[in-house]
Amino acid sequence: MQRYSVSSSNIASVGYDAASETLEVEFLDGSLYQYYNVPENMYDRMMAEGSKGRFLHAYIKNAYPYSRVG
């Protein structure tokens, strides 16, 4: 999955696969997480936000299943 670098104090890059509705987030510490069943509009909203980390914490982290993949 292609990830795009973002300006964030906690997140290094973000990627999204529309076919599987998977959001992939790489943190600055090198850890990599995939969040499942995330609608594309949530990815679009996250990418438009000034604070990606705040959006992730408020709307995605506890709302969608996820796993650490790296």
VMD Tcl script that builds the backbone (N, CA, C; Angstrom):
set m [mol new atoms 210]
animate dup $m
set s [atomselect $m all]
$s set {name element resname resid chain x y z} {
  {N N MET 1 A 0.840 -1.180 0.000}
  {CA C MET 1 A 0.000 0.000 0.000}
  {C C MET 1 A 0.887 1.246 0.000}
  {N N GLN 2 A 0.564 2.167 -0.836}
  {CA C GLN 2 A 1.322 3.419 -0.909}
  {C C GLN 2 A 0.909 4.330 0.242}
  {N N ARG 3 A 1.905 4.841 0.971}
  {CA C ARG 3 A 1.642 5.792 2.042}
  {C C ARG 3 A 2.214 7.145 1.652}
  {N N TYR 4 A 1.591 8.185 2.179}
  {CA C TYR 4 A 2.014 9.553 1.897}
  {C C TYR 4 A 2.490 10.210 3.177}
  {N N SER 5 A 3.641 10.857 3.105}
  {CA C SER 5 A 4.180 11.572 4.255}
  {C C SER 5 A 3.217 12.680 4.655}
  {N N VAL 6 A 3.071 12.854 5.964}
  {CA C VAL 6 A 2.205 13.902 6.488}
  {C C VAL 6 A 2.984 14.732 7.502}
  {N N SER 7 A 2.514 15.949 7.701}
  {CA C SER 7 A 3.108 16.828 8.701}
  {C C SER 7 A 2.388 16.582 10.015}
  {N N SER 8 A 3.071 15.930 10.939}
  {CA C SER 8 A 2.458 15.562 12.209}
  {C C SER 8 A 3.542 15.375 13.255}
  {N N SER 9 A 3.208 15.624 14.501}
  {CA C SER 9 A 4.173 15.422 15.578}
  {C C SER 9 A 4.253 13.965 16.003}
  {N N ASN 10 A 3.345 13.109 15.491}
  {CA C ASN 10 A 3.305 11.718 15.904}
  {C C ASN 10 A 3.237 10.730 14.740}
  {N N ILE 11 A 2.732 11.166 13.585}
  {CA C ILE 11 A 2.498 10.288 12.440}
  {C C ILE 11 A 3.459 10.625 11.307}
  {N N ALA 12 A 4.108 9.597 10.756}
  {CA C ALA 12 A 5.058 9.802 9.653}
  {C C ALA 12 A 4.363 9.753 8.296}
  {N N SER 13 A 3.465 8.760 8.110}
  {CA C SER 13 A 2.803 8.611 6.815}
  {C C SER 13 A 1.459 7.911 6.978}
  {N N VAL 14 A 0.605 8.103 5.966}
  {CA C VAL 14 A -0.744 7.531 5.972}
  {C C VAL 14 A -1.037 6.990 4.578}
  {N N GLY 15 A -1.643 5.810 4.531}
  {CA C GLY 15 A -2.061 5.227 3.262}
  {C C GLY 15 A -3.469 4.687 3.382}
  {N N TYR 16 A -4.105 4.456 2.233}
  {CA C TYR 16 A -5.475 3.936 2.241}
  {C C TYR 16 A -5.702 3.056 1.031}
  {N N ASP 17 A -6.344 1.909 1.263}
  {CA C ASP 17 A -6.743 1.014 0.179}
  {C C ASP 17 A -8.261 0.971 0.144}
  {N N ALA 18 A -8.848 1.584 -0.884}
  {CA C ALA 18 A -10.301 1.694 -0.978}
  {C C ALA 18 A -10.979 0.333 -1.149}
  {N N ALA 19 A -10.349 -0.573 -1.869}
  {CA C ALA 19 A -10.963 -1.880 -2.131}
  {C C ALA 19 A -11.208 -2.661 -0.839}
  {N N SER 20 A -10.271 -2.586 0.100}
  {CA C SER 20 A -10.416 -3.315 1.363}
  {C C SER 20 A -10.806 -2.405 2.524}
  {N N GLU 21 A -10.960 -1.106 2.250}
  {CA C GLU 21 A -11.257 -0.109 3.284}
  {C C GLU 21 A -10.264 -0.194 4.445}
  {N N THR 22 A -8.984 -0.272 4.089}
  {CA C THR 22 A -7.917 -0.362 5.090}
  {C C THR 22 A -7.126 0.927 5.124}
  {N N LEU 23 A -7.031 1.491 6.318}
  {CA C LEU 23 A -6.229 2.688 6.567}
  {C C LEU 23 A -4.937 2.243 7.223}
  {N N GLU 24 A -3.812 2.673 6.676}
  {CA C GLU 24 A -2.508 2.278 7.216}
  {C C GLU 24 A -1.805 3.524 7.737}
  {N N VAL 25 A -1.328 3.442 8.978}
  {CA C VAL 25 A -0.689 4.585 9.618}
  {C C VAL 25 A 0.686 4.175 10.134}
  {N N GLU 26 A 1.693 4.896 9.689}
  {CA C GLU 26 A 3.055 4.697 10.183}
  {C C GLU 26 A 3.365 5.835 11.144}
  {N N PHE 27 A 3.768 5.467 12.354}
  {CA C PHE 27 A 4.099 6.463 13.364}
  {C C PHE 27 A 5.583 6.795 13.316}
  {N N LEU 28 A 5.942 7.917 13.892}
  {CA C LEU 28 A 7.335 8.368 13.857}
  {C C LEU 28 A 8.278 7.397 14.558}
  {N N ASP 29 A 7.761 6.595 15.495}
  {CA C ASP 29 A 8.615 5.619 16.176}
  {C C ASP 29 A 8.859 4.370 15.335}
  {N N GLY 30 A 8.282 4.345 14.111}
  {CA C GLY 30 A 8.490 3.220 13.206}
  {C C GLY 30 A 7.394 2.175 13.247}
  {N N SER 31 A 6.491 2.248 14.220}
  {CA C SER 31 A 5.408 1.269 14.288}
  {C C SER 31 A 4.408 1.518 13.161}
  {N N LEU 32 A 3.767 0.443 12.720}
  {CA C LEU 32 A 2.850 0.497 11.586}
  {C C LEU 32 A 1.556 -0.209 11.972}
  {N N TYR 33 A 0.435 0.474 11.795}
  {CA C TYR 33 A -0.872 -0.072 12.144}
  {C C TYR 33 A -1.800 -0.021 10.951}
  {N N GLN 34 A -2.675 -1.028 10.875}
  {CA C GLN 34 A -3.732 -1.031 9.877}
  {C C GLN 34 A -5.073 -1.013 10.604}
  {N N TYR 35 A -5.943 -0.113 10.152}
  {CA C TYR 35 A -7.294 0.031 10.688}
  {C C TYR 35 A -8.246 -0.455 9.605}
  {N N TYR 36 A -9.201 -1.319 9.983}
  {CA C TYR 36 A -10.038 -2.016 9.013}
  {C C TYR 36 A -11.466 -1.461 8.968}
  {N N ASN 37 A -12.086 -1.601 7.794}
  {CA C ASN 37 A -13.478 -1.175 7.570}
  {C C ASN 37 A -13.651 0.331 7.716}
  {N N VAL 38 A -12.609 1.082 7.396}
  {CA C VAL 38 A -12.652 2.541 7.481}
  {C C VAL 38 A -13.187 3.088 6.150}
  {N N PRO 39 A -14.313 3.791 6.180}
  {CA C PRO 39 A -14.847 4.350 4.934}
  {C C PRO 39 A -13.895 5.376 4.319}
  {N N GLU 40 A -13.933 5.469 3.011}
  {CA C GLU 40 A -13.021 6.378 2.313}
  {C C GLU 40 A -13.204 7.833 2.749}
  {N N ASN 41 A -14.439 8.207 3.089}
  {CA C ASN 41 A -14.649 9.591 3.524}
  {C C ASN 41 A -13.934 9.894 4.837}
  {N N MET 42 A -13.715 8.879 5.681}
  {CA C MET 42 A -12.961 9.097 6.926}
  {C C MET 42 A -11.478 9.337 6.604}
  {N N TYR 43 A -10.959 8.604 5.634}
  {CA C TYR 43 A -9.581 8.839 5.195}
  {C C TYR 43 A -9.455 10.256 4.633}
  {N N ASP 44 A -10.405 10.647 3.782}
  {CA C ASP 44 A -10.380 11.988 3.202}
  {C C ASP 44 A -10.436 13.058 4.283}
  {N N ARG 45 A -11.287 12.848 5.279}
  {CA C ARG 45 A -11.397 13.811 6.379}
  {C C ARG 45 A -10.092 13.894 7.166}
  {N N MET 46 A -9.477 12.738 7.417}
  {CA C MET 46 A -8.220 12.727 8.165}
  {C C MET 46 A -7.136 13.496 7.420}
  {N N MET 47 A -7.057 13.259 6.106}
  {CA C MET 47 A -6.018 13.916 5.322}
  {C C MET 47 A -6.239 15.421 5.218}
  {N N ALA 48 A -7.475 15.868 5.385}
  {CA C ALA 48 A -7.784 17.290 5.316}
  {C C ALA 48 A -7.578 17.999 6.656}
  {N N GLU 49 A -7.478 17.236 7.720}
  {CA C GLU 49 A -7.333 17.815 9.058}
  {C C GLU 49 A -5.936 18.383 9.280}
  {N N GLY 50 A -5.874 19.433 10.071}
  {CA C GLY 50 A -4.586 20.005 10.447}
  {C C GLY 50 A -3.818 19.084 11.379}
  {N N SER 51 A -4.533 18.425 12.299}
  {CA C SER 51 A -3.898 17.502 13.237}
  {C C SER 51 A -4.341 16.077 12.937}
  {N N LYS 52 A -3.487 15.355 12.233}
  {CA C LYS 52 A -3.800 13.969 11.863}
  {C C LYS 52 A -3.911 13.084 13.101}
  {N N GLY 53 A -3.006 13.289 14.059}
  {CA C GLY 53 A -3.001 12.476 15.277}
  {C C GLY 53 A -4.249 12.686 16.104}
  {N N ARG 54 A -4.689 13.917 16.229}
  {CA C ARG 54 A -5.911 14.216 16.989}
  {C C ARG 54 A -7.125 13.574 16.319}
  {N N PHE 55 A -7.193 13.655 14.986}
  {CA C PHE 55 A -8.301 13.043 14.254}
  {C C PHE 55 A -8.282 11.525 14.432}
  {N N LEU 56 A -7.108 10.920 14.301}
  {CA C LEU 56 A -6.973 9.471 14.467}
  {C C LEU 56 A -7.476 9.050 15.841}
  {N N HIS 57 A -7.054 9.763 16.860}
  {CA C HIS 57 A -7.442 9.425 18.232}
  {C C HIS 57 A -8.945 9.622 18.457}
  {N N ALA 58 A -9.508 10.698 17.919}
  {CA C ALA 58 A -10.905 11.028 18.176}
  {C C ALA 58 A -11.901 10.194 17.375}
  {N N TYR 59 A -11.566 9.857 16.123}
  {CA C TYR 59 A -12.559 9.262 15.235}
  {C C TYR 59 A -12.250 7.859 14.723}
  {N N ILE 60 A -11.008 7.415 14.837}
  {CA C ILE 60 A -10.654 6.137 14.216}
  {C C ILE 60 A -10.168 5.106 15.227}
  {N N LYS 61 A -9.275 5.501 16.112}
  {CA C LYS 61 A -8.584 4.557 16.985}
  {C C LYS 61 A -9.529 3.627 17.754}
  {N N ASN 62 A -10.578 4.161 18.353}
  {CA C ASN 62 A -11.484 3.325 19.152}
  {C C ASN 62 A -12.761 2.949 18.422}
  {N N ALA 63 A -12.870 3.333 17.148}
  {CA C ALA 63 A -14.091 3.076 16.394}
  {C C ALA 63 A -13.954 1.932 15.398}
  {N N TYR 64 A -12.725 1.579 15.021}
  {CA C TYR 64 A -12.513 0.561 13.994}
  {C C TYR 64 A -11.512 -0.477 14.498}
  {N N PRO 65 A -11.687 -1.734 14.076}
  {CA C PRO 65 A -10.703 -2.755 14.462}
  {C C PRO 65 A -9.349 -2.451 13.818}
  {N N TYR 66 A -8.291 -2.830 14.503}
  {CA C TYR 66 A -6.964 -2.552 13.979}
  {C C TYR 66 A -5.976 -3.614 14.447}
  {N N SER 67 A -4.825 -3.634 13.810}
  {CA C SER 67 A -3.742 -4.498 14.266}
  {C C SER 67 A -2.416 -3.849 13.939}
  {N N ARG 68 A -1.434 -4.152 14.740}
  {CA C ARG 68 A -0.076 -3.683 14.480}
  {C C ARG 68 A 0.530 -4.643 13.470}
  {N N VAL 69 A 1.059 -4.079 12.385}
  {CA C VAL 69 A 1.615 -4.918 11.329}
  {C C VAL 69 A 3.106 -4.682 11.140}
  {N N GLY 70 A 3.659 -3.783 11.903}
  {CA C GLY 70 A 5.091 -3.514 11.768}
  {C C GLY 70 A 5.617 -2.706 12.915}
}
mol reanalyze $m
mol bondsrecalc $m
mol representation Tube
mol addrep $m
